[in-house]
Amino acid sequence: MSDKPAEPVSHADADAAIGRVIRWCRTQLADEQRAAAPDQTRLQRLLDGLAACLADQRRLADADPADLGRIAADYEARLSDLFEA
C-alpha cells in the first residue's frame, strides 16, 4: 500500500462514475421490460437502484472533495460488481 495521497476526484469524475452505473441500470431496465415475462421484482430493484443513482448525482454539487472521492470509488466498485455478476 502506498503512502502517497490519492489523486483528487473532480465533480466531473464522480458524475461520470455515477453515469456509468445509470447507463447500466437503464440498459438492464430496457432489456427486462422487453422480456417475454418481465421479472417484476428485478424491475423494481433496478428502478430503485436508478432512483438512488440519480439522487446521488443531484447531491454531487454540494459534495466536498472527500465525498467526491468516496462516491466515485463506490460507484466504480458497484460497476465492477455489476459486470462480474
Buried (B, 14 or more C-beta within 10 A) or exposed (E): EEEEEEEEBEBEBBBEBBBBBBEBBEEBBEEBEEEEEEEEEEBEBBEEBBEEBEEBBEEBEEBEEEBBBBBBBBBBEBBEEBEEE
